[in-house]
Amino acid sequence: MRHFDVEMSDLQNRLLDMAEFVQKMIVAATQELVNRDPKQADIICCLEREVNIQEIVIDDKCLKLIALNQPVGADLRFITSAMRINSDLERMGDETVNISKNTFDLIKHAEFEPVVDISKMFEVVQSMVIDCIKAFNTNDSKLALSVLVKDNDVDNLNKRILNELKSLMTKASDMNATQRIVDLMFIAKSIERLGDHATNISEDVVFMIHGKDVRHPRVCNAVK
């Protein structure tokens, strides 16, 4: 096997390792929120450090692969997609940290049971993350495209949740209740952003496989 092929395989494996760290962070954030378990915050903090280290290593590897090998075609698409996926994974880690911080503040107070079901949105986003990584690993563009459809579901859930939380805000009886609602708003927004990053990764997978840019389809069609 050529040295270049070995390096490309190592790049893919590093991205998969990084994705596994991010998935573990999301699971921990879910448990922190649903089970009101503050110990999960420490796990998330440790995993974030691993994600940040991997981001730097992967970026460096991608740049060296381009500079030393001058790849073209599918190889170049893979490396450029890997760089974007690397960035999205790191940002997913950041959003998970944001969820954890807001949850940590939220669970200091008495349990708050609004009508909204944020855990449902968490479930959909987790499935999106699993599918976009599997699509990358198996070159499955159909699976990647299915993630784009789920993003619409997450957006709709987020809108419904925010509307319900805004309604609750007008009825809040004290500052503690108001703060808990605000925390939930921030948590919902960060979960929605996790879905956006999973969507970005899926779009990169489609580009990597087919060389087709499926971002902003109306703009792409207008350019054609």
ZAVOLUM-254972 format. One record per residue: x, y, z of N, C-alpha, C in turn; residue in one letter. Coordinates in steps of 0.001 Angstrom, whole numbers, padded with zeros to 6 digits, always signed. Last residue first. Layout:
XYZXYZXYZA ...
***
This chain:
-026672+027568-012004-026723+026713-013206-027462+027429-014326K -027385+029440-010115-026072+029565-010766-026033+028752-012050V -029817+028469-009260-029791+029765-009935-028486+029953-010691A -029058+026122-008006-029883+026031-009218-029865+027335-009993N -027663+027211-005831-026966+026365-006802-027741+026275-008112C -029733+028510-004488-028622+029292-005031-027903+028511-006102V -031281+026332-003768-031873+027375-004625-030787+028215-005258R -029563+024782-002086-029951+024298-003414-030534+025368-004322P -027475+025058+000080-028216+026163-000539-028694+025795-001944H -025479+022185-000690-025780+023305+000202-026561+024355-000579R -024663+020219-002332-026103+020258-002046-026451+021321-001009V -022427+019749-004800-022678+020642-003662-024182+020757-003451D -020843+016792-005714-022029+017636-005886-022274+018449-004621K -019082+014756-005665-018594+016038-006172-019721+017023-006406G -019859+012377-004507-020352+012677-005858-019778+013959-006461H -018469+012164-002038-018756+010980-002855-019030+011349-004313I -018193+014771-001049-017031+013882-001068-017251+012713-002031M -020836+015688-001114-019820+016307-001972-018613+015384-002134F -021917+014013+000847-022452+013962-000521-021445+014562-001500V -020394+014894+003034-020306+013502+002594-020810+013360+001157V -021264+017511+003316-019872+017271+002925-019675+015840+002435D -023849+017022+004194-023644+017712+002912-022220+017507+002410E -023217+015888+006670-023903+015086+005649-023757+015710+004265S -022126+018099+007974-021291+016916+007731-021908+016053+006633I -024394+019751+008108-023201+020181+007371-022317+018992+007005N -025988+018203+009818-026415+018460+008440-025238+018876+007575T -024534+018427+012133-024709+017093+011559-025148+017208+010096A -024906+021167+012512-023558+020666+012222-023611+019252+011644H -027660+021234+013041-027113+021974+011898-025739+021445+011510D -027781+019762+015415-028417+019250+014206-027901+019931+012956G -026498+021591+017068-025895+020268+016854-026467+019626+015594L -028416+023590+017033-027154+023811+016319-026387+022510+016115R -030341+022436+018681-030675+022714+017278-029416+022930+016450E -028937+022500+021065-029295+021205+020483-029616+021372+019003I -028832+025262+021438-027584+024521+021224-027855+023141+020635S -031557+025826+021841-030850+026419+020700-029560+025669+020409K -032054+024418+024209-032767+024051+022984-032044+024589+021753A -030403+025877+025969-030166+024445+025742-030815+024007+024428I -031608+028372+025919-030233+028232+025440-029908+026775+025129F -034091+027665+027068-034022+028266+025725-032633+028100+025119M -033313+026797+029586-033899+025841+028655-033889+026362+027216L -032463+029250+030665-031513+028139+030515-032020+027122+029500D -034938+030575+030699-033853+031073+029850-032812+029977+029612V -036238+029058+032641-036779+029101+031278-035708+029570+030305I -034673+029639+034841-034747+028259+034376-035286+028191+032944R -035183+032376+035113-033836+031917+034788-033839+030492+034257Q -037910+032347+035838-037482+033003+034604-036116+032503+034161T -037756+031092+038318-038506+030454+037228-038085+031035+035885A -036282+033035+039685-035764+031675+039538-036453+030949+038387N -037941+035269+039687-036710+035304+038896-036131+033911+038694M -041440+034207+039434-040280+034793+040109-039050+034688+039223D -043456+033284+037779-043837+033950+039033-042672+034615+039752S -044171+033444+034326-043202+033118+035386-043486+033945+036632A -045677+033962+032160-046410+033531+033354-045486+033236+034536K -043984+034543+030142-044944+035598+030507-045704+035261+031794T -042678+032103+029885-041946+033263+030411-042905+034351+030887M -044439+030480+028578-044211+030249+030010-043517+031439+030666L -044097+031527+026018-045400+031625+026672-045270+031440+028177S -041472+030780+025569-041813+032211+025595-043159+032432+026287K -041819+028016+025518-041024+028617+026589-041288+030122+026706L -043308+027733+023196-043899+027330+024469-043151+027945+025652E -041443+028644+021312-042735+029325+021452-043386+028993+022801N -039414+026760+021637-039159+028163+021967-040460+028940+022147L -040748+024417+020752-040218+024517+022114-040019+025969+022515I -041278+025057+018086-042382+024761+019006-041943+024923+020459R -038684+025364+017101-039631+026479+017040-040768+026275+018042K -037676+022765+017517-037069+023915+018193-038013+025114+018214N -039269+021238+015822-039324+021007+017260-038776+022203+018027L -038396+022307+013360-039801+022453+013770-039968+022236+015272N -035707+021529+013388-036062+022956+013305-037494+023189+013779D -036010+018750+013404-035375+019423+014539-035736+020899+014554V -037163+018354+010883-037892+017947+012090-037335+018656+013324D -035091+019218+009245-036362+019950+009236-037196+019621+010467N -033237+017237+009729-032944+018590+010201-034202+019447+010205D -034156+015013+008421-034354+015081+009871-034096+016480+010403K -033225+015580+005864-034670+015578+006108-034952+015717+007601V -030517+015229+006176-031012+016557+005806-032511+016672+006067L -030314+012522+006583-030048+013417+007713-030587+014816+007424V -030650+011485+004088-031743+011291+005055-031568+012190+006273S -028193+011974+002908-029335+012798+002496-030506+012654+003463L -026694+009935+004127-026356+011343+004367-027530+012252+004026A -027876+007713+003016-027995+007921+004464-027693+009372+004807L -027040+008121+000400-028471+008073+000711-028707+008318+002200K -024269+007936+000528-024856+009248+000257-026360+009267+000555S -021991+006394+002198-023415+006178+001941-024114+007524+001762D -019364+005702+003030-019623+006335+001725-021074+006147+001286N -018972+004883+005608-019369+003856+004630-019629+004411+003229T -018286+007146+007050-017448+005959+007171-017722+004930+006074N -020366+008935+006462-018978+009269+006130-018113+008017+006085F -022517+007546+007530-022511+007860+006101-021100+008194+005631A -021824+007578+010219-021889+006289+009519-021837+006516+008004K -022101+010308+010664-020790+009691+010823-020748+008339+010110I -024832+010627+010232-023899+011384+009388-022490+010800+009485C -025971+008912+012179-026144+008627+010749-025134+009374+009888D -025262+010107+014632-024878+008726+014349-024913+008454+012849I -026526+012602+014262-025071+012533+014437-024566+011128+014116V -029215+011834+014138-028590+012540+013014-027071+012435+013072M -029608+010785+016671-029717+009888+015518-029099+010518+014280S -029318+013144+018160-028382+012035+018359-028422+011070+017177Q -031563+014543+017245-030219+015039+016932-029181+013927+017108V -033617+013018+018367-033530+013169+016912-032128+013598+016504V -033044+013347+021118-033060+012014+020509-032891+012097+018990E -033377+016115+021478-032074+015508+021727-031980+014144+021031F -036094+016289+021103-035215+016916+020122-033804+016356+020243M -036873+014959+023440-037262+014426+022134-036371+015000+021038K -035985+016636+025465-035321+015337+025312-035665+014695+023971S -037769+018711+025439-036459+018936+024833-035735+017610+024607I -040806+019184+025384-040062+017940+025508-038729+018094+024776D -042847+021497+027267-041945+021158+026162-041189+019869+026458V -044108+022163+029564-044835+021297+028633-043888+020739+027572V -041707+021972+032304-042540+022662+031312-043229+021665+030389P -040760+021436+035242-041411+020562+034264-042306+021362+033312E -037918+021543+037136-038860+022386+036411-039447+021551+035282F -036686+020923+040351-036991+020415+039018-038125+021219+038397E -034897+023618+041911-035921+022579+041939-036302+022177+040519A -031501+024216+040790-032799+024612+041339-033763+023429+041334H -029424+023147+039513-029159+023624+040871-030471+023949+041588K -030050+022617+036923-030358+021577+037905-029954+021948+039332I -029167+024940+035537-030588+024605+035617-030887+023657+036767L -026395+024835+035576-027090+025909+036293-028551+025556+036540D -026066+022556+034010-025476+022587+035354-026136+023669+036205F -027199+023400+031633-027865+022353+032409-027371+022354+033842T -025289+025229+030794-026649+025700+031087-027425+024683+031911N -023119+023455+030485-023024+024599+031395-024410+025119+031772K -024087+021637+028544-023715+021172+029877-023680+022319+030879S -024398+023298+026327-025564+022597+026887-025277+022188+028322I -021710+024001+025936-022703+025036+026257-023956+024420+026888N -020687+021496+025259-020205+022160+026477-021194+023239+026913V -021997+021214+022838-022304+020278+023924-021840+020837+025260T -020769+023202+021363-022200+023327+021660-022611+022393+022806E -018172+022112+021197-018407+023396+021874-019870+023558+022268D -018666+019805+019684-018139+019693+021034-018387+020954+021837G -019415+021051+017348-020407+020230+018057-019962+020015+019504M -016982+022120+016644-018058+023029+017043-019186+022283+017745R -015647+019779+015955-015144+020599+017061-016227+021547+017557E -017190+018963+013766-017125+018123+014960-016642+018925+016170L -016665+021027+011949-018027+020842+012468-018032+019986+013728D -013920+020615+011464-014381+021875+012056-015771+021723+012663S -014035+018075+010270-013228+018300+011473-013699+019548+012211N -015455+018675+007979-016057+017791+008985-015346+017956+010322I -013537+020200+006651-014799+020820+007059-015487+019991+008140R -011523+018302+006276-011221+019547+006988-012497+020203+007485M -012857+016377+004758-012365+016023+006087-012065+017273+006910A -013201+017762+002395-014388+017419+003189-013981+017078+004619S -010550+017814+001582-011232+019091+001862-012506+018854+002673T -010116+015033+001284-009327+015819+002237-010026+017131+002580I -011994+014270-000682-011983+013629+000636-011260+014499+001657F -011236+015837-002848-012561+016033-002252-012614+015436-000847R -008759+014685-003377-008817+016081-002935-010159+016380-002285L -009611+012145-004187-008709+012296-003037-008759+013713-002482D -011156+012657-006469-011798+012116-005267-010921+012278-004027A -009102+015210-007813-010290+014367-007916-010849+013939-006575G -005756+015188-006401-006797+015699-007300-008017+014782-007201V -003038+016216-004212-004087+015290-004670-005090+015977-005589P -000262+016901-003475-001043+017602-004504-002149+016699-005075Q +001409+015998-001485+000940+015033-002494+000172+015668-003647N +002115+018018+000269+003140+017050-000115+002722+016139-001269L -000220+019583+000647+001050+020208+000266+002045+019196-000300A -002185+017699+001428-002370+018527+000228-001031+019058-000268I -001051+016613+003727-001436+015729+002628-001605+016505+001324L -000802+018907+005307+000405+018215+004842+000091+017283+003672K -003503+019494+005789-002662+020467+005089-001405+019806+004534L -004274+017173+007228-004915+017530+005953-004043+018475+005136C -002660+017347+009535-002525+016208+008622-003121+016526+007249K -003664+019681+010711-002267+019613+010290-002056+018490+009285D -006284+018843+011288-006033+019990+010404-004624+019946+009844D -005708+016767+013108-006349+016484+011820-006140+017620+010834I -004559+018154+015286-003813+017089+014605-004381+016837+013209V -006665+019881+016023-005370+020426+015613-004580+019394+014801I -008680+018022+016717-008917+019036+015685-007597+019563+015138E -007568+016573+018829-007772+015920+017537-007981+016934+016418Q -007702+018514+020836-006400+017992+020406-006520+017368+019023I -010472+018815+021062-009652+019959+020652-008274+019523+020172N -011190+016261+021991-011710+016756+020710-010846+017906+020193V -009953+016230+024490-009555+015260+023461-009993+015723+022074E -011387+018252+025767-009944+018403+025585-009428+017458+024500R -013920+017102+025841-013694+018285+025009-012210+018502+024756E -013629+015081+027729-013772+014718+026318-013531+015909+025400L -013554+016646+030063-012402+015807+029688-012447+015440+028204C -016128+017784+030002-014940+018638+030022-013701+017860+029570C -017771+015536+030193-017825+016375+028996-016577+017242+028889I -017154+014696+032773-016888+013809+031636-016826+014618+030348I -018132+016837+034245-016700+016531+034282-016296+015643+033108D -020873+016624+033755-020154+017820+033297-018652+017582+033274A -021826+014426+035062-021588+014304+033616-020807+015496+033069Q -022430+015209+037579-021143+014541+037381-020802+014407+035898K -025058+016140+037673-023976+017112+037454-022608+016484+037212P -027876+014972+036450-026639+014399+036970-025463+015340+036699D -030580+014786+035600-030130+015834+036528-028848+015384+037253R -031348+013146+033610-031191+012529+034930-030752+013524+036005N -031448+014983+031473-032601+014135+031769-032542+013572+033187V -028896+016333+031589-030165+017056+031534-031331+016197+032019L -026985+014314+031723-026929+015423+032677-028266+016147+032748E -027693+012778+029535-027855+012219+030879-027822+013307+031941Q -026982+014572+027498-028363+014092+027615-028632+013565+029019T -024253+014764+027935-025081+015965+028095-026550+015593+028236A -023481+012153+027300-023292+012650+028666-024156+013882+028926A -024091+012138+024564-024765+011195+025470-024670+011688+026908V -022272+014090+023717-023711+014322+023554-024506+013395+024466I -019836+012853+024285-020174+014126+024913-021673+014373+024863M -019945+010683+022555-019940+010429+024000-020294+011699+024778K -019761+012071+020143-020977+011313+020452-021075+011005+021948Q -017149+013054+020370-018282+013985+020321-019580+013270+020671V -015686+010668+020276-015594+011538+021455-016809+012465+021517F -016381+009843+017709-016779+009023+018848-016717+009834+020144E -015141+011796+016173-016607+011718+016166-017116+010893+017343A -012508+011070+016621-012983+012371+017094-014511+012370+017185M -012484+008612+015305-012189+008674+016745-012720+009973+017346D -012998+009494+012711-013967+008606+013366-013748+008587+014872L -010681+010956+012242-011982+011637+012232-013043+010798+012930L -008840+008893+012327-008762+009968+013323-010076+010740+013403R -009581+007406+010088-009694+006807+011426-009650+007864+012522N -008958+009204+008014-010339+008765+008220-010533+008203+009624Q -006168+009353+008382-007000+010555+008491-008451+010172+008757L -005399+006749+007805-005190+007264+009161-006043+008507+009404D -005984+006709+005095-006708+005814+005999-006588+006289+007445S -004087+008550+004238-005515+008837+004028-006367+007969+004946M -001739+007193+004864-002029+008476+005518-003501+008851+005383E -001948+005031+003114-001873+004791+004558-002249+006054+005321V -001842+006362+000683-003064+005632+001045-003110+005350+002544D +000787+007332+000781-000333+008272+000704-001635+007593+001128F +002294+004995+000688+002325+005800+001911+001149+006768+001938H +000520+002237-000836+001284+003478-000907+001225+004231+000420R +000841-001197+000000+000000+000000+000000+000884+001258+000000M 
***
